[in-house]
Each structure stands twice: as C-alpha cells, then as structure tokens.
Amino acid sequence: MSEENNGPDKFWIYIAALVVVFAGVMYMVKSSEHSKYTKAEQLIQEDSSNSAYKNRP
C-alpha cells in the first residue's frame, strides 16, 4: 500500500507555535504578579520585623 503525502509535515511548526504561546502566557502571568506584592515590599523595607523571614542582627 502506498501513502499519499499531501505536503510537508507541520509537526515542528505546531511545536514552535505551542512554545511561543506558552512563553507569552508565562510572560503575562509574571508581569501581572509583579505589582501584587508592592505594598508588602514597602512595609518590609520600613520595618524588617514585618517580614515572615526573621533576620538575625
């Protein structure tokens, strides 16, 4: 039996597209999480006892 080849295999194009989409989603999630903890960071800078991590003097 012979197989008909209708064109080039697009497997790697699909993989590349998935990688680009995944990288875009990761970038959007990271950039949206950046400002989430701004207030906590300011409070820790004012007084280190506000931190959950205890620093030894």
VOBA-1610 file (N, C-alpha, C; in pm, whole numbers, padded with zeros to 5 digits, always signed):
BEGIN
Met+00084-00117+00000Met+00000+00000+00000Met+00088+00124+00000Ser+00046+00223-00069Ser+00123+00347-00073Ser+00048+00456+00004Glu+00129+00539+00071Glu+00070+00651+00145Glu+00084+00777+00061Glu-00020+00856+00059Glu-00014+00981-00015Glu+00039+01091+00076Asn+00135+01166+00025Asn+00192+01277+00101Asn+00134+01405+00042Asn+00049+01471+00119Asn-00020+01591+00069Asn+00061+01718+00087Gly+00174+01711+00153Gly+00255+01830+00175Gly+00355+01803+00287Pro+00431+01904+00321Pro+00531+01885+00426Pro+00465+01866+00563Asp+00534+01794+00646Asp+00486+01768+00781Asp+00494+01897+00862Lys+00387+01933+00928Lys+00381+02058+01002Lys+00397+02037+01153Phe+00451+01925+01192Phe+00469+01893+01334Phe+00554+01997+01405Trp+00668+02033+01346Trp+00759+02128+01412Trp+00701+02270+01414Ile+00619+02302+01319Ile+00553+02432+01320Ile+00455+02438+01436Tyr+00382+02330+01459Tyr+00289+02325+01571Tyr+00363+02332+01704Ile+00474+02262+01715Ile+00554+02265+01837Ile+00606+02406+01863Ala+00658+02472+01759Ala+00708+02609+01773Ala+00596+02705+01815Ala+00479+02689+01758Ala+00366+02774+01795Ala+00326+02752+01940Leu+00327+02628+01985Leu+00294+02600+02124Leu+00397+02660+02219Val+00525+02655+02182Val+00630+02714+02265Val+00613+02866+02275Val+00581+02929+02163Val+00561+03075+02163Val+00441+03113+02247Val+00332+03038+02235Val+00212+03067+02315Val+00243+03046+02464Phe+00311+02938+02498Phe+00345+02911+02637Phe+00434+03022+02694Ala+00533+03068+02618Ala+00620+03175+02664Ala+00541+03304+02683Gly+00448+03332+02595Gly+00363+03450+02609Gly+00277+03446+02734Val+00220+03330+02761Val+00138+03314+02882Val+00223+03330+03007Met+00341+03272+03009Met+00431+03286+03125Met+00471+03431+03146Tyr+00498+03503+03038Tyr+00535+03645+03049Tyr+00419+03726+03107Met+00297+03700+03060Met+00181+03775+03109Met+00155+03746+03256Val+00168+03621+03297Val+00147+03586+03437Val+00253+03651+03524Lys+00378+03647+03481Lys+00486+03707+03559Lys+00469+03858+03571Ser+00432+03923+03463Ser+00416+04068+03469Ser+00295+04109+03552Ser+00191+04027+03557Ser+00075+04062+03639Ser+00101+04037+03787Glu+00190+03944+03820Glu+00222+03916+03959Glu+00322+04016+04017His+00387+04093+03934His+00494+04181+03982His+00442+04286+04080Ser+00331+04350+04050Ser+00281+04457+04136Ser+00194+04405+04251Lys+00178+04276+04259Lys+00091+04218+04359Lys+00144+04238+04501Tyr+00276+04236+04517Tyr+00335+04241+04649Tyr+00409+04372+04676Thr+00374+04479+04605Thr+00442+04606+04620Thr+00423+04663+04759Lys+00302+04658+04812Lys+00273+04713+04945Lys+00349+04636+05053Ala+00354+04504+05043Ala+00427+04423+05140Ala+00577+04455+05134Glu+00629+04474+05014Glu+00771+04506+05000Glu+00803+04641+05064Gln+00714+04738+05049Gln+00735+04869+05111Gln+00733+04858+05263Leu+00641+04781+05317Leu+00632+04765+05462Leu+00755+04695+05519Ile+00806+04597+05447Ile+00926+04525+05493Ile+01046+04618+05489Gln+01055+04705+05390Gln+01166+04799+05383Gln+01160+04899+05498Glu+01040+04938+05540Glu+01027+05031+05651Glu+01067+04965+05783Asp+01020+04844+05803Asp+01048+04774+05929Asp+01066+04626+05898Ser+01187+04576+05920Ser+01215+04437+05882Ser+01141+04336+05970Ser+01083+04378+06080Ser+01007+04284+06162Ser+00874+04248+06097Asn+00833+04320+05992Asn+00712+04286+05918Asn+00731+04166+05826Ser+00854+04124+05809Ser+00885+04012+05719Ser+00853+03879+05787Ala+00815+03782+05706Ala+00791+03648+05759Ala+00922+03577+05788Tyr+01031+03626+05728Tyr+01163+03569+05750Tyr+01233+03649+05857Lys+01275+03582+05959Lys+01342+03650+06069Lys+01490+03665+06036Asn+01535+03788+06037Asn+01676+03817+06012Asn+01748+03830+06144Arg+01862+03767+06153Arg+01942+03780+06273Arg+02029+03905+06263Pro+02038+03980+06371Pro+02117+04103+06365Pro+02266+04077+06356
//
